[in-house]
Amino acid sequence: MYRLKYDPAAEAVHEAMPPAASEALTLALAEACRDPHAVTEPYGEDDGVVRMIVTKQAFAVLLIGQAMKTITVLQVTYLG
């Protein structure tokens, strides 16, 4: 299981999203904590480190830390 961390700006965007969109992203991030490479997509070049998770109304850019088993949410974009 990976531990989830947030960049403060990304966390603020996630918290400001409408409830349904926020919940969908929260559930997707919970799945990513179980197996980040199975439920995320490459962000740019597939280096296995910077990934993204996409929902119907948002996407998040993630930094996967293999050694420390962390996922840092670097950016959240609400697509509305």
Backbone bond lengths (Angstrom), bond angles and torsions (degrees), N, CA, C in turn:
res aa  C-N    CA-C-N  psi(-1)  N-CA   C-N-CA  omega(-1)  CA-C   N-CA-C  phi
1 M - - - 1.448 - - 1.533 108.16 -
2 Y 1.311 115.73 134.27 1.457 122.38 178.26 1.526 109.93 -94.11
3 R 1.314 116.22 150.04 1.466 122.41 177.53 1.527 107.90 -95.54
4 L 1.322 116.85 135.47 1.465 122.87 -177.46 1.521 110.43 -95.07
5 K 1.333 115.31 132.68 1.462 122.54 175.47 1.527 107.70 -129.24
6 Y 1.329 116.50 156.63 1.464 121.71 -178.23 1.518 111.68 -126.69
7 D 1.326 115.68 141.07 1.450 121.23 161.44 1.526 105.31 -69.98
8 P 1.335 119.38 138.47 1.472 120.42 -176.88 1.532 114.03 -56.00
9 A 1.321 117.94 -38.47 1.468 120.35 -179.98 1.529 110.63 -67.75
10 A 1.323 117.38 -40.13 1.463 120.97 178.47 1.526 110.58 -65.35
11 E 1.313 116.20 -39.63 1.462 119.99 178.66 1.526 111.31 -63.88
12 A 1.321 116.79 -39.19 1.467 120.93 179.38 1.525 111.00 -63.37
13 V 1.334 117.43 -41.08 1.465 120.70 178.18 1.524 110.00 -64.86
14 H 1.325 116.82 -44.57 1.474 120.25 -179.70 1.527 110.57 -60.93
15 E 1.313 116.96 -43.78 1.463 120.70 -179.73 1.528 113.14 -66.67
16 A 1.330 117.19 -26.75 1.465 121.32 -178.12 1.529 113.20 -86.55
17 M 1.321 117.37 -8.22 1.461 120.56 -178.56 1.530 110.71 -70.20
18 P 1.335 117.84 154.47 1.464 120.77 174.33 1.536 110.08 -58.34
19 P 1.317 117.65 151.74 1.472 121.16 -174.17 1.532 115.17 -53.01
20 A 1.300 118.77 -45.51 1.470 120.32 -177.35 1.527 111.66 -64.97
21 A 1.311 116.81 -43.02 1.467 120.91 179.34 1.521 110.86 -67.60
22 S 1.328 116.51 -40.18 1.460 121.13 178.47 1.521 111.17 -63.75
23 E 1.325 116.45 -43.19 1.462 120.35 -179.91 1.527 111.39 -63.41
24 A 1.335 116.93 -42.00 1.464 120.17 179.65 1.532 110.55 -61.68
25 L 1.322 116.67 -42.22 1.461 120.15 178.69 1.527 110.82 -67.74
26 T 1.316 117.49 -40.40 1.465 121.48 178.42 1.524 110.53 -60.40
27 L 1.323 117.38 -44.92 1.466 120.97 179.17 1.529 111.42 -64.56
28 A 1.328 116.86 -39.67 1.467 120.46 178.22 1.534 110.83 -65.41
29 L 1.324 117.04 -39.41 1.466 120.58 177.96 1.526 110.88 -67.31
30 A 1.322 117.11 -35.41 1.464 120.20 176.81 1.532 110.20 -63.23
31 E 1.322 117.01 -41.32 1.462 120.74 176.08 1.521 110.89 -62.98
32 A 1.325 116.52 -39.46 1.464 120.57 179.44 1.527 111.26 -63.50
33 C 1.310 117.06 -31.91 1.472 120.07 178.38 1.524 111.63 -66.41
34 R 1.295 117.48 -24.15 1.468 121.07 177.64 1.530 110.98 -80.06
35 D 1.332 116.56 -45.68 1.472 121.17 -178.49 1.523 108.70 -153.53
36 P 1.331 117.27 86.05 1.468 120.04 -171.47 1.524 115.29 -60.90
37 H 1.306 118.71 -32.81 1.456 119.09 -177.32 1.528 112.96 -79.83
38 A 1.308 116.97 -20.56 1.465 120.19 -179.93 1.522 112.34 -77.54
39 V 1.328 117.73 -31.03 1.470 120.35 -172.97 1.523 113.75 -113.83
40 T 1.328 117.41 5.96 1.459 120.53 178.66 1.523 109.45 -116.92
41 E 1.331 114.44 169.40 1.458 121.10 179.31 1.524 108.59 -120.92
42 P 1.329 116.69 154.02 1.471 118.55 176.65 1.528 110.92 -60.69
43 Y 1.302 115.75 145.83 1.463 121.83 174.44 1.520 105.66 -111.77
44 G 1.323 116.02 103.52 1.467 119.98 -173.70 1.518 109.42 75.31
45 E 1.322 116.45 -132.46 1.460 121.21 178.63 1.527 109.60 -69.55
46 D 1.308 117.30 136.70 1.465 120.78 -177.07 1.522 110.09 -79.48
47 D 1.339 114.90 86.94 1.457 120.39 179.67 1.528 111.84 -98.26
48 G 1.338 116.90 -1.88 1.446 121.56 -179.88 1.516 113.98 76.00
49 V 1.320 116.92 -0.18 1.469 121.48 -176.77 1.520 111.42 -108.95
50 V 1.321 117.39 -50.22 1.463 121.65 179.05 1.525 107.34 -100.34
51 R 1.314 115.65 118.26 1.457 122.39 -175.18 1.526 109.23 -131.52
52 M 1.307 117.39 172.51 1.459 120.20 174.16 1.510 109.50 -137.69
53 I 1.323 113.08 153.12 1.451 120.69 176.49 1.529 106.15 -121.33
54 V 1.323 115.93 135.17 1.457 120.99 -173.31 1.522 109.55 -123.40
55 T 1.335 115.25 131.08 1.456 121.52 171.40 1.526 107.28 -117.88
56 K 1.319 117.56 -178.89 1.465 120.38 -179.30 1.523 112.66 -63.76
57 Q 1.339 117.58 -31.39 1.459 119.94 -174.26 1.527 114.62 -118.82
58 A 1.325 117.74 1.74 1.461 118.84 -177.23 1.526 110.41 -157.83
59 F 1.327 114.36 163.26 1.460 118.78 167.27 1.517 108.35 -142.84
60 A 1.317 113.84 155.59 1.456 120.09 -178.74 1.518 109.04 -132.17
61 V 1.328 116.04 140.13 1.461 122.66 175.11 1.522 106.76 -96.77
62 L 1.324 115.51 129.36 1.463 121.72 -172.94 1.520 111.05 -121.59
63 L 1.302 115.80 146.62 1.456 123.19 172.33 1.521 106.45 -110.90
64 I 1.333 117.04 116.70 1.453 121.93 -177.11 1.528 108.78 -94.97
65 G 1.311 116.44 118.10 1.460 122.06 177.75 1.514 109.82 -101.14
66 Q 1.336 116.80 101.10 1.463 121.21 -176.39 1.531 111.95 -66.31
67 A 1.315 117.18 -45.59 1.469 120.65 -174.19 1.524 112.21 -63.57
68 M 1.319 116.76 -43.47 1.466 121.15 -177.06 1.529 112.45 -96.94
69 K 1.349 116.39 -0.40 1.472 121.66 -178.91 1.529 111.40 53.88
70 T 1.347 115.06 54.77 1.464 120.96 177.86 1.521 109.96 -123.93
71 I 1.312 114.64 152.16 1.460 122.59 169.84 1.519 105.69 -123.87
72 T 1.323 115.91 119.38 1.457 120.76 177.78 1.516 108.41 -104.99
73 V 1.325 115.94 123.47 1.462 121.39 177.11 1.524 106.37 -82.18
74 L 1.331 116.03 110.65 1.465 121.47 -176.71 1.523 112.56 -86.90
75 Q 1.331 115.66 -34.59 1.477 120.31 -175.27 1.506 108.97 -152.17
76 V 1.316 116.80 139.99 1.455 123.13 171.48 1.519 107.27 -124.90
77 T 1.316 116.02 131.57 1.453 121.91 177.34 1.520 108.64 -122.27
78 Y 1.314 115.97 122.61 1.460 121.74 176.98 1.521 107.79 -91.53
79 L 1.328 116.10 124.29 1.460 121.34 -176.60 1.515 113.26 -92.05
80 G 1.328 116.19 -12.04 1.449 122.72 175.84 1.446 113.90 60.64
